[in-house]
Amino acid sequence: MTGPLVLIEPYANRLGGHHQRTLVALAQARPGSLVIAPRGLARDAVAALREAGAPLATAPAGRRAAVLLAAARLAAWLSAAGQRVFRSRRWPRRLRRLPHQITLIARCLTEASALRSARRLESGAGAVVILTASEALHGAAALLGGQPHLRFVHEAVTTEDAVVRLLGRLARRGEQRVIAVYPTQAVADQVVAAFPNLPAVVRAFSVDDGRRLTDAERDGGRTAFGIPGAEAAVCLVGGWWPYKDIDVIDAALTRLEEPLHLVVAGDPLDEAVLERWRALPGIRLHTVPGPVAESVLRLAYGAADAALVARRPAVGKESGLVMDAARLGVPLIVSDHDPVLTGRLHGQPWALTFTTGDPDGLAAALHAVIRQPPNPPGPEAPGLVGMWAVEEQADFLTRTFTALTAKESRC
């Protein structure tokens, strides 16, 4: 057991998701770890972190941190206003991109404020980690925050334009005070192309907390949704973001020749699509709209014979849904959008893959589950998809941060 962690999660106010679970699990693994949440904490996370004895900081500590956070909020407001003004495609692309560039600056300032607070509140941390970090201005966050740190970069949504690139170059020496952690090699390849000098490692973000679904939760899930034990059910969890291929699911469901219960939970959802699914004669739809608590997600997974994950081609970011299925012990139906993941799942009887964008292939996989539900994956499944036990992840963060600070002290 090593020292406590400082865990910075700018999106801890959002309910549900594997980011929240990882935050809580890491805090529980290192008693006394400080959690910094600049935008506040979701109620479920507050209760779990208090139970773990983790100190919580939702306000900036010190004048510098307060100034940085105020500047971040102003930048975020300007970005939101700009997105409304330049929403139409009649504006030049350069102007339509400008608000998103301001968003990168806002995220940098938010991170810097949290790092300033970390420096003031916990000087002897085993590691300082931003769990959901911006894909840009890494060095600027370190210099403004005055704190070396690790940062999980989950995806690259917005690339830097000229002004933000200039800011990044001015703060480039700060990159040596940072180690970026990329959850997948695909994300690493994408970000390294833009930041070749940023120290980095590849390591899965989601952690295995050992809390597999129990038989009581599986029975409870069926009861909660009114699904008879002998009837087939599949769950579709998480918001319908652009990288998810809802179109192929829509087309596959129309091809089904046998009845199926479909449990849909998350936000945002498309009500027009849900209405089409309700009208299909063989589909019994159960919906839990909006961000949902971990306890409700466990019921949705528990009710299902398999979890469905359909993504568009070349999406290489870590799938929290795949990790959830492995962690909880739920069979998978998953598209082959990620060759690395597909290779890991090859030959596993609990994982059915289908060709990305192929509704016939997905319909065949759904029929296979309807006719013969797969057995749940065993306790080896989390490791198979690249997930680490939470204690191992905490140790890794501590070792990596120690190496970073030792290198900095020699410079």
N, C-alpha and C positions, 0 to 999 in steps of 0.2 A: 504494500500500500504506500503510495506516495502522496504528495501534497494535494490540496484542493485545486480544482480547475476554475478558470474564469470563462464562462460560457456566454457569448454575446449572440443573441438571436433577434435581429431587427424585426422579424415577422412573428414573434411569439404571441402577438395579439390575435392571430388567426387560429380559429378552432380546427382541431383535427390535423391529419397529415403526418407523414413519417418524420418531418422536421420537429414537430412538437414531441413525438415519442422519443426521438434521439436525444433531445435536450433533457427531458425528464430522466431518461435512463442513465445518461452520463452523470447527471447531478446525483442520482442515487448511488452510482458506483463510487463516487468520490465525496464522502460526507463533508459538508462545509463548503462545497463549491459555490462560488458566487455566480448568480445569473443576472445578466444585464439585458433588459428589454426596453429599448428606447421608446417603443410605441405601446408599451404596456403588455400585459399577459392575459391570455384567455383564462376564463374562470377555472376550467378543469386543470390547466397547468399550474395555476396558483395553489390549488389544493394539494396536488401531487408533490410540488416542490417544497411546500411547507412541511408536509409529512416527512420528506427526506431531510429536513433541516437545512435547506439551501437558502442562504441570504438572497434577497431579491432587491434589485435596484431598477426602478422604472423612471427615475428622474436623474438628470445629470449631476455629477458630484464635482463641485468646484466651478469657478467662474468661466474658465476656458471651455470646459465641457458644455456649459450652458450656452455660451456664445456660439459654439459650433453647432449645437442642436437647433438653436434659433435660426441660424443661417440655413441649415438643412431644411427646416420647415418652410422657410421663405422660398427656397429653390424648388421644393416640391409643389408649392402653391403655384409658382410661375409655370412649372412644367404642366400641371393640370390645366391651367388657363390656356396655355399655348396649344395643348392637344385639342381643346374645344375649338379654338379659333382656326387652327390649321387642319381640321379634320377632313375637309373636302379635298379631293384629288385635283381640284383646279389649281391649288397652290403648287409651286415648284417643290420637288422632292427635298431640296435642301431646307426649305422652311418647314416642311412636314416632319423632318428629322430633328429639327432644333429642340423641340420640347423633350425628346427622348435623351438628347445630349445633356440637357439640364437635369434630367432624372439621374444620370450617372453622377453628376456633381452632387446632387442631393444625397444620394446613397453614400458617396465618399465622406461627406461631412457628417452624416449620421454615424458612420463607422468610427470616424475620428473622435467624435464626442464620446462614444462608448469606450473607446480605447483610453481616452483621458480619464474617464471615470474608473476604469479598471486599474490604471496606474495609481490613482489616488486611494482606492478602496482596498486593493489587495496587491501589495508589493512582493509577496513571496509565493505567488501562484506556481503550481506545477506546470501549467500551460495556460496561455491566453488564446482563445479560439473564437473566431467569428464563424458561426455555424452556417449562415446563409450570406455569403459575401458577394459584393458586386464583381462583375467581370472586368472592371476597368479601374484605373486610378489606384492601383494597389500601393505603390510607393507613396503617393500623396496621403492616403489614409494613415500609413505608418508614421510619416513625418509629422503630420498635423496632430495625430494622436499621441506621439511621443512614446510609442509602445511597440516593441517587436511582437509579432503574433503569427498564428497559423490562420488560414482562411479557406474554407470550403467554397469552391466556385462550381456551382451545379450546372450552369449552362451559360452560353454567350448569346444573349437576346439582342443586345444593341452594340454595334461596333462603334469605335471612336471616330468622330470627324475631326477636322483640323484643329479647332480650339481645344478640344479635350485631349487630343494627341499632344499638343504643345504643353498643356498642364502636366501630362504624364511624363514628358521628357524632362521638364524642369524638376520633377520630383523623382527621377529615375534612381538616384542613390538610395532612396527609401525602399526600393525593391529588395535590397539585401537584408532588410529587417523583416522580411516576410517569407513564409513558405506557403505556396498555394497547394491545396489538396484537391485533386480532381477525382470525382467518384468513378469515372470510367475513362478508358483510354481514348474513346472517341471525343469526349469533352477536352481531354488533355491535348489531343492533336489540334483541335480547333483553336484553343486559347494560346497554346505555345506558338502557333503561327503568328499571332499578333504580339506576343510578349516572350520572345526567345530567351531573354536574360533573366526572367523571373524564376527563382528557385521553386521547384515543384516536385510533388510525388503523386502517384495514383493510388487511391485507397477508397473502398466503398464507404459511403456515408452512413447508411442505415446500420443499426446494430441489433444483434439478437439478444433480447432480454430474457429469453427462456420461458416466456409466457405463452406456450402453445394453447390452442383452444381445448377446453375440456369437453367431455361428453355432455356435461350439464349445459354448457354454452351452446353446443350443437343442437341439443334438444330444445333449449330455450329460444334459439334463433328460429327454428321451425315453428314453434308455438307462437312467437311474437308476430310472425308474418302470415300465420295461418296456412302453412304448407304441410300437407300430409307427408309422413316419413317415407312413403313408397313412391312419391312423385319427384321428378327431376327438377333441380333448381340450379341456376347459375347467377352469380352476382357480378354487377358492373359498378365498380366503386370509383369515386373521384369525379372532379369537375370535368366537363367536356371542353377541354382546351384544344387549340388548333392542331397540336401534334397527335391528338387521339383520333382514330379513324372511325368516327360514328357512322359515316356513310356505309362502310363495309358491313358493320353490324346491322344497320337498317336493312340492307339488301339481303343479308344472310337470314334474318328472321323471317322474311317473306318466303324463303325457300324451305322452311322447316315443315316436315310432314307429320311430326309427333308433338304432343303438348309439352310445354316447358314453362316453369315459373322463372321469372326474371326479376331479381332484386336490384334496383337502381338507387344508389345513394351518393350524394355529392352536390357540388355547386361550382359553376353554373350548369344548368341542364336546359335542354331545348324542349319546351312544352309541346311544340307542334310535332316533333318527332315522337315524344311520349304518347301523344294522342293517336298517332298512327299505330304504335305498338299495342296500345290498348284495344284497338279495333281488330287486330289480327286474331283469328279464331283460335289458334293454338297457343297463344301467349297469355299467361296470367301475370300481369305486371304489378309489382309492389315497389312503391317509391318512397324514399326518405330525402326530400329536397333540402337544400341548404347545408352549410357546414355542420357536421355532426360530431358528437363526442366520441372518444375512443370506445366507450362501452357500447354505443350503438353500432359502430363499425364492426366490433367483434360479433354482434348479433347477426349483422348482414353476412359476414364471412361464415359464421357458424351455420347459417341456414342453407348454405350453398354446397352443391356437389363439386363445384369448380368455380374459380374466379376467372373472369374474362378480361384480357388485356390486348387491345388492338391499337397499334400505333401506325403512323404513316412511315414511308420508307426513310431510312437513314437517320432516324431519331436515335441518338446515341446517349442521351442523358440517362442517369440511373432511374429505374422504375421503382418507385416506392411500393407500387401495387404488387409487382413480382416479389419484392423483398417481403412484403406483408404475408403473401401466400406461403412463402417458404418458412417464414418465422412462425406463423400460426398453425401450419400444417394443413393447408388447403390445396387441392389439386389445381392445376393451371390449364387454361386455354390461352395461348399467347402467339401473336404474330411473329414472323421471323425478321422483324425490322432491324434487329441488332445481331450481327453474325457471331459476336463473342458470346452473348447470352444464349443464342440458339445452340452454339457448340457445347456450352455447359449443360444444357438441358437435354441434349441428344441422348436417346436411349432410356430416359427416365420414364417409367410407366405412369407417373403422376402428372406429367407435363405433355400436353398435346399442342403441337405447333401447326400453324397454317401459313401459307404464303401471304405476305403483306398485300393488302388490296384485293384479295381473292374471296368474294363472298361464298362461292361454292365450297372452297376449302374450309372456311369457317363453319358453314352449315354442316359439312361432314363431321367436323370435330364436335359440334353441338349434338349431332345425332349419336355419336359414339358415347358421349357422356350420358345422354338420355337412356340409351339402351344398357349401358354397363358403367356406372359411375366408377372412376378410378379410386384406388385406395389412397388415403392421405399420405403425403410424403413423410419420411422418417425424420428423426432429429438431425440427420446429416444434411438436410436440405439447405439450411442457411449457409453453411460453408460452401456448398456446391455452387450457389449463385454469387459467391464472393463476400458474403456477410461475415463480420467478426462478432464474437461475443463482446458484450459491452465492457467487461473488464479488460479484454485485450485492446479494445479501441482506446480506452482511457490510458492504458500504458503506452500505446503508440503515440498518442498526442503528447504525453509527458516526455518521452524520449526525443521526439522530433523537436519539441520546443527547447529542450535542454541543449540539443545540438545547435540550434539556431542562436541561442543566447551565448553559448560558449564561443561560437564563431565570431559573434559581434564583439565580445569582450577582447578577442585577440586583435581585432582590427584597430 
